[in-house]
Amino acid sequence: MNNRRQFLLTVTGAALAAAPAHAAEPAVAANPSDRAYWLAMLQRVAQPVLENLAARRLRERMPVECVAGKVEDRRKVTHLEAVGRTLTGIAPWLELADGAGAESALRARFADLTRRGLASISDKVSPDHLNFTAGAQNLVDAAFLAHALLRAKRELWDKLEAPVQQKLVEAMQSTRKFKPGQNNWLLFAAMVETFLASVGAEWQRERIETALRAHQEWYKGDGVYGDGAEFHWDYYNSFVIQPMLLDVLERMNESLPQWADFLPKVRARARRYAAIQERLIAPDGSFPAVGRSLAYRCGAFQLLAQMALRDQLPEGVSPAQVRSALTAVIRRTLGAAGTFDAQGWLRIGLAGHQPSLGESYISTGSLYLCSAVFLPLGLPATHPFWSAPPADWTARKIWSGQDLATDHALKS
């Protein structure tokens, strides 16, 4: 083992050893370096996926945990899930051009592993070649991969060899055979087309505009969209809807000027939903276990993490309190005993291994959407999100007796 890797593993081990699985009232100042803890968890989540992908052994080594009787069905799609979902969360960090030392070395190594992995999934003779038309689920994870490539265009797209780029474009275009349902899936089709447009490939306007029209109609008020025409108590506004809606609109702003008036509304709604998300985080880092896909764990806070990354947090919500809140969430979910198996792969659950929390569409690869919480690692260590002292988040303030201003709904 070389010295660099040994050092990284030492840093990781120290950070994880300092982090209990959870505590009833975690002190916000318990860890002197939240960034070190986040990096340790990012490495723990992403490393098995990226190392095995680069070695062309992902199919061989990644288990397929899922509902009984579904293994062969999920095996067709679970590996693309693991790739797209891992990368969508760590992409801004991979794109960060900042500093030197252990973090920079880890970032460079993971970016190299990712590019080798993307070449592997595109190579028809690779044991890890992924057929993007193997099942409708692949439209979902083509979109998560597309989102990752947009979030880290320099590292994950521009540095790919041209033949690999072309094969990925063709793979993305092949997902058009799947007609998305009238729900958040419309945004998966839109995200794929947005990526294709961004790299100068042939793209289809209607698949984007269909998603925008639908979500314009499905807005329910106070920062929340329906997942389809109806409202659902779940975290899909954060798993998919608002993060993708924001990036599709902003990326396609010049190509679809007729949608310019929609963008300010979407941004305002995202700020409001981020405020709601911050208030959902309890003093101990837990959050309401409602709705489907709870096995995505801390990925439930993708929108809050994205608004932190964008420097667009709601008024009165500081970067430091969001960092402290999300750190508590990571500890309660990824830090819970039983989250990882003996080989380091994620297991189904929200706070530990809870296989009954997995719906029929959940398998091992699905779980890697938890990586979406890591989006703020795309901010440099000098940014106030990381450099400011730890701060109580709203629930800790209120339930410790502090006097706070009242909360108000978004009227538009």
MARKEMI-387013 format. One record per residue (C-alpha): residue in three letters; z, x, y negated. Coordinates in steps of 0.5 Angstrom, whole numbers, plus 2048, in hexadecimal, padded with zeros to 3 digits. Layout:
BEGIN
  residuo    z    x    y
      ALA    Z    X    Y
...
END
This chain:
BEGIN
  residuo    z    x    y
      MET  800  800  800
      ASN  7FE  803  7F9
      ASN  803  804  7F4
      ARG  800  7FF  7EF
      ARG  801  7F9  7F5
      GLN  808  7FC  7F6
      PHE  80A  7FB  7EF
      LEU  807  7F4  7EF
      LEU  80B  7F2  7F5
      THR  811  7F5  7F2
      VAL  810  7F1  7EC
      THR  80F  7EB  7F0
      GLY  815  7EB  7F4
      ALA  819  7ED  7EF
      ALA  817  7E7  7EB
      LEU  817  7E2  7F1
      ALA  81E  7E5  7F3
      ALA  821  7E3  7EC
      ALA  81E  7DC  7ED
      PRO  822  7D7  7F1
      ALA  81F  7D1  7F4
      HIS  822  7CC  7EF
      ALA  828  7CB  7EC
      ALA  82B  7C4  7E9
      GLU  82B  7C7  7E2
      PRO  827  7CD  7E1
      ALA  829  7D1  7DB
      VAL  823  7D3  7D7
      ALA  825  7DA  7D6
      ALA  826  7DB  7DD
      ASN  81F  7DF  7DE
      PRO  81F  7E5  7D8
      SER  817  7E5  7DA
      ASP  814  7DE  7DB
      ARG  80D  7E1  7DB
      ALA  80F  7E6  7E1
      TYR  811  7E0  7E5
      TRP  80B  7DC  7E4
      LEU  807  7E2  7E6
      ALA  80B  7E3  7EC
      MET  80A  7DC  7EE
      LEU  802  7DC  7EC
      GLN  802  7E2  7F1
      ARG  805  7DF  7F6
      VAL  801  7D9  7F6
      ALA  7FA  7DC  7F4
      GLN  7FA  7E2  7F8
      PRO  7FA  7DF  800
      VAL  7F3  7DB  7FD
      LEU  7F0  7E1  7F9
      GLU  7F1  7E7  7FE
      ASN  7EF  7E3  804
      LEU  7E9  7E0  800
      ALA  7E7  7E7  7FE
      ALA  7E8  7E9  805
      ARG  7E4  7E3  808
      ARG  7E9  7E1  80C
      LEU  7EC  7DB  808
      ARG  7E9  7D6  80E
      GLU  7EC  7DA  813
      ARG  7F3  7DB  810
      MET  7F5  7D5  80C
      PRO  7F8  7CF  80F
      VAL  7F6  7C8  80F
      GLU  7FC  7C4  80E
      CYS  7FB  7BD  80D
      VAL  7FC  7B6  810
      ALA  7FC  7B5  817
      GLY  7F5  7B4  81A
      LYS  7F1  7B7  814
      VAL  7F1  7BE  815
      GLU  7E9  7BF  817
      ASP  7E8  7BA  811
      ARG  7EC  7BE  80C
      ARG  7E9  7C5  80F
      LYS  7E2  7C3  80C
      VAL  7E5  7C3  805
      THR  7EC  7C6  804
      HIS  7E9  7CD  803
      LEU  7E5  7CC  7FD
      GLU  7EC  7C8  7FA
      ALA  7F0  7CE  7FB
      VAL  7EB  7D2  7F7
      GLY  7E9  7CD  7F2
      ARG  7F0  7CB  7F0
      THR  7F3  7D2  7F0
      LEU  7EE  7D5  7EC
      THR  7EE  7CF  7E7
      GLY  7F6  7D1  7E5
      ILE  7F5  7D8  7E5
      ALA  7EE  7D9  7E1
      PRO  7F1  7DA  7DA
      TRP  7F6  7DF  7DD
      LEU  7F0  7E3  7E0
      GLU  7EC  7E2  7DA
      LEU  7F1  7E5  7D5
      ALA  7F0  7EC  7D2
      ASP  7F7  7EE  7D1
      GLY  7FB  7F4  7D2
      ALA  7FB  7F9  7D8
      GLY  801  7FB  7DD
      ALA  802  7F7  7E3
      GLU  800  7F0  7E1
      SER  7F9  7F2  7DE
      ALA  7F8  7F6  7E5
      LEU  7FA  7F0  7E9
      ARG  7F5  7EC  7E5
      ALA  7F0  7F0  7E6
      ARG  7F1  7F0  7ED
      PHE  7F1  7E9  7EE
      ALA  7EB  7E8  7E9
      ASP  7E7  7ED  7EE
      LEU  7EA  7E9  7F4
      THR  7E7  7E3  7F1
      ARG  7E0  7E6  7F0
      ARG  7E0  7E8  7F7
      GLY  7E2  7E2  7F9
      LEU  7DD  7DE  7F5
      ALA  7D8  7E2  7F8
      SER  7DB  7E1  7FF
      ILE  7DA  7D9  7FF
      SER  7D3  7DA  7FC
      ASP  7D1  7DE  802
      LYS  7CE  7DA  808
      VAL  7D0  7DF  80D
      SER  7D7  7E0  80A
      PRO  7DC  7DC  80F
      ASP  7DF  7DA  809
      HIS  7D8  7D7  806
      LEU  7DA  7D0  803
      ASN  7D5  7CA  804
      PHE  7D6  7C6  7FD
      THR  7D3  7C0  800
      ALA  7D8  7C0  807
      GLY  7DC  7BA  804
      ALA  7DD  7B6  7FE
      GLN  7E3  7B9  7FC
      ASN  7DF  7BF  7FA
      LEU  7DD  7BC  7F4
      VAL  7E4  7BC  7F2
      ASP  7E5  7C4  7F3
      ALA  7DE  7C6  7F1
      ALA  7E1  7C3  7EA
      PHE  7E7  7C7  7EB
      LEU  7E3  7CD  7EC
      ALA  7DE  7CB  7E6
      HIS  7E4  7CA  7E2
      ALA  7E7  7D1  7E4
      LEU  7E0  7D4  7E2
      LEU  7E0  7D1  7DB
      ARG  7E7  7D4  7DA
      ALA  7E6  7DB  7DC
      LYS  7DE  7DC  7DB
      ARG  7DE  7E3  7D9
      GLU  7E2  7E5  7E0
      LEU  7E0  7E0  7E5
      TRP  7D9  7DE  7E3
      ASP  7D6  7E4  7DE
      LYS  7D8  7E9  7E3
      LEU  7D5  7E6  7E9
      GLU  7CF  7E9  7EC
      ALA  7C9  7E4  7EA
      PRO  7C7  7E2  7F1
      VAL  7CE  7E0  7F2
      GLN  7CE  7DC  7EB
      GLN  7C8  7D9  7EE
      LYS  7CB  7D6  7F4
      LEU  7D1  7D4  7F1
      VAL  7CC  7D0  7EC
      GLU  7C9  7CD  7F2
      ALA  7CF  7CB  7F6
      MET  7D2  7C7  7EF
      GLN  7CB  7C4  7EF
      SER  7CB  7C2  7F6
      THR  7D2  7BD  7F5
      ARG  7CD  7B8  7F1
      LYS  7CC  7B5  7F8
      PHE  7D3  7B2  7F7
      LYS  7D4  7AC  7F3
      PRO  7DB  7AC  7EF
      GLY  7DF  7A6  7F0
      GLN  7E1  7A2  7E9
      ASN  7E7  7A6  7E8
      ASN  7E9  7AD  7E6
      TRP  7E4  7B0  7EB
      LEU  7DF  7AF  7E5
      LEU  7E2  7B5  7E2
      PHE  7E0  7B9  7E8
      ALA  7D9  7B8  7E7
      ALA  7D9  7B9  7E0
      MET  7DD  7BF  7E0
      VAL  7D8  7C2  7E5
      GLU  7D2  7C0  7E1
      THR  7D6  7C3  7DB
      PHE  7D6  7CA  7DE
      LEU  7CF  7CA  7E0
      ALA  7CD  7C8  7D9
      SER  7D2  7CE  7D7
      VAL  7CE  7D3  7DB
      GLY  7C7  7D1  7D9
      ALA  7C5  7CD  7E0
      GLU  7C2  7C6  7E0
      TRP  7C7  7C1  7DF
      GLN  7C8  7B9  7DF
      ARG  7CA  7B6  7D9
      GLU  7CB  7AF  7DC
      ARG  7D1  7B2  7E0
      ILE  7D5  7B4  7DA
      GLU  7D3  7AE  7D6
      THR  7D5  7A9  7DC
      ALA  7DC  7AD  7DC
      LEU  7DD  7AD  7D4
      ARG  7DB  7A5  7D4
      ALA  7E0  7A3  7D9
      HIS  7E6  7A7  7D7
      GLN  7E5  7A4  7D0
      GLU  7E5  79E  7D3
      TRP  7EB  79F  7D7
      TYR  7F0  7A2  7D2
      LYS  7F6  79D  7D2
      GLY  7FA  7A0  7CC
      ASP  800  7A5  7CA
      GLY  7FC  7AB  7CD
      VAL  7FA  7A8  7D4
      TYR  7F4  7A6  7D8
      GLY  7F3  7A2  7DE
      ASP  7F0  7A5  7E4
      GLY  7EB  7A0  7E4
      ALA  7EC  799  7E1
      GLU  7F3  799  7E3
      PHE  7F9  79D  7E1
      HIS  7FD  7A1  7E7
      TRP  804  7A4  7E6
      ASP  802  7AB  7E8
      TYR  800  7B2  7E5
      TYR  7F8  7B1  7E5
      ASN  7F8  7B1  7DE
      SER  7FA  7B9  7DF
      PHE  7F7  7BB  7E5
      VAL  7F0  7B9  7E3
      ILE  7EF  7B4  7DE
      GLN  7F1  7B7  7D7
      PRO  7F0  7BE  7D9
      MET  7E9  7BD  7DB
      LEU  7E8  7B8  7D6
      LEU  7EA  7BD  7D0
      ASP  7E5  7C3  7D3
      VAL  7DF  7BE  7D4
      LEU  7DF  7BC  7CD
      GLU  7E0  7C2  7CA
      ARG  7DB  7C6  7CE
      MET  7D6  7C1  7CD
      ASN  7D7  7BF  7C6
      GLU  7D1  7C2  7C4
      SER  7CD  7BF  7C9
      LEU  7D0  7B8  7C9
      PRO  7D1  7B8  7C1
      GLN  7D1  7B0  7C2
      TRP  7D8  7B1  7C5
      ALA  7DB  7B5  7BF
      ASP  7DF  7AF  7BD
      PHE  7E2  7AE  7C4
      LEU  7E5  7B6  7C4
      PRO  7EA  7B5  7BE
      LYS  7ED  7AF  7C2
      VAL  7ED  7B3  7C9
      ARG  7F1  7B8  7C5
      ALA  7F6  7B4  7C2
      ARG  7F7  7B0  7C9
      ALA  7F8  7B7  7CC
      ARG  7FE  7B9  7C7
      ARG  801  7B2  7C8
      TYR  801  7B3  7D0
      ALA  803  7BA  7CF
      ALA  809  7B8  7CC
      ILE  80B  7B2  7D1
      GLN  80A  7B8  7D6
      GLU  80F  7BC  7D3
      ARG  814  7B7  7D3
      LEU  813  7B5  7DA
      ILE  816  7BC  7DC
      ALA  81D  7BB  7DE
      PRO  823  7C0  7DC
      ASP  823  7C3  7E3
      GLY  81B  7C3  7E3
      SER  81A  7BD  7E7
      PHE  815  7B8  7E5
      PRO  814  7B1  7E8
      ALA  811  7B1  7EF
      VAL  80C  7AB  7ED
      GLY  805  7AA  7F0
      ARG  800  7AD  7F4
      SER  7FF  7B5  7F5
      LEU  806  7B7  7F4
      ALA  804  7BD  7F9
      TYR  801  7C0  7F3
      ARG  808  7C2  7F0
      CYS  808  7C5  7E9
      GLY  800  7C4  7E9
      ALA  803  7BD  7E6
      PHE  804  7C0  7DF
      GLN  7FD  7C3  7DF
      LEU  7FC  7BF  7D8
      LEU  802  7C2  7D5
      ALA  800  7C9  7D7
      GLN  7F9  7C8  7D4
      MET  7FC  7C6  7CE
      ALA  800  7CC  7CD
      LEU  7FA  7D0  7CF
      ARG  7F6  7CD  7CA
      ASP  7FC  7CE  7C4
      GLN  7FC  7C6  7C3
      LEU  803  7C4  7C6
      PRO  805  7BE  7C2
      GLU  809  7BE  7BC
      GLY  810  7C0  7BD
      VAL  80F  7C3  7C4
      SER  810  7CA  7C4
      PRO  80C  7CF  7C8
      ALA  813  7D2  7CA
      GLN  815  7CB  7CD
      VAL  80F  7CA  7D1
      ARG  810  7D1  7D4
      SER  817  7D0  7D6
      ALA  815  7C9  7D8
      LEU  80F  7CB  7DC
      THR  813  7D1  7DF
      ALA  819  7CC  7E2
      VAL  813  7C8  7E5
      ILE  810  7CE  7E8
      ARG  817  7CF  7EB
      ARG  818  7C8  7EE
      THR  812  7C8  7F1
      LEU  80F  7CF  7F3
      GLY  816  7D2  7F3
      ALA  818  7CD  7F8
      ALA  81A  7CF  7FF
      GLY  815  7CD  804
      THR  80F  7CD  7FF
      PHE  80B  7D3  803
      ASP  80A  7D4  80A
      ALA  80C  7DB  80D
      GLN  805  7DE  80B
      GLY  805  7DB  804
      TRP  801  7D5  804
      LEU  803  7CF  801
      ARG  806  7C9  805
      ILE  806  7C2  803
      GLY  80B  7BF  7FF
      LEU  80E  7BF  7F8
      ALA  815  7C2  7F8
      GLY  814  7C6  7FF
      HIS  811  7C4  805
      GLN  810  7BC  805
      PRO  80A  7BB  809
      SER  80A  7B3  809
      LEU  809  7B4  801
      GLY  802  7B6  803
      GLU  7FC  7B0  802
      SER  7F7  7B0  807
      TYR  7F2  7B4  802
      ILE  7F8  7BA  802
      SER  7F7  7C0  806
      THR  7F9  7C7  805
      GLY  7F3  7C9  800
      SER  7F5  7C3  7FB
      LEU  7FC  7C6  7FA
      TYR  7F9  7CB  7F6
      LEU  7F8  7C7  7F0
      CYS  800  7C9  7EE
      SER  7FC  7CF  7EB
      ALA  7FA  7CB  7E5
      VAL  801  7CC  7E2
      PHE  800  7D3  7E1
      LEU  7FB  7D2  7DC
      PRO  7FF  7D5  7D6
      LEU  7FF  7DC  7D9
      GLY  7F8  7DC  7D6
      LEU  7FC  7DD  7CF
      PRO  7FE  7E4  7CE
      ALA  805  7E6  7CF
      THR  806  7E7  7C7
      HIS  805  7E0  7C6
      PRO  80B  7DB  7C4
      PHE  80A  7D8  7CB
      TRP  80C  7DE  7CE
      SER  810  7E2  7C9
      ALA  814  7DD  7C6
      PRO  81B  7DC  7C8
      PRO  81D  7D7  7CE
      ALA  81E  7D0  7CB
      ASP  820  7C9  7CE
      TRP  81B  7C4  7CF
      THR  81C  7BD  7CD
      ALA  81F  7BA  7D3
      ARG  824  7C0  7D3
      LYS  826  7BE  7CB
      ILE  827  7B7  7CC
      TRP  82B  7B7  7D2
      SER  82F  7BD  7CF
      GLY  831  7B8  7C9
      GLN  82C  7BB  7C4
      ASP  82A  7B6  7BF
      LEU  822  7B6  7BF
      ALA  81D  7B2  7BB
      THR  81B  7AB  7BE
      ASP  814  7AB  7C2
      HIS  80E  7A7  7C0
      ALA  808  7A5  7C3
      LEU  801  7A7  7C2
      LYS  7FE  7A1  7BE
      SER  7F6  7A3  7BE
END
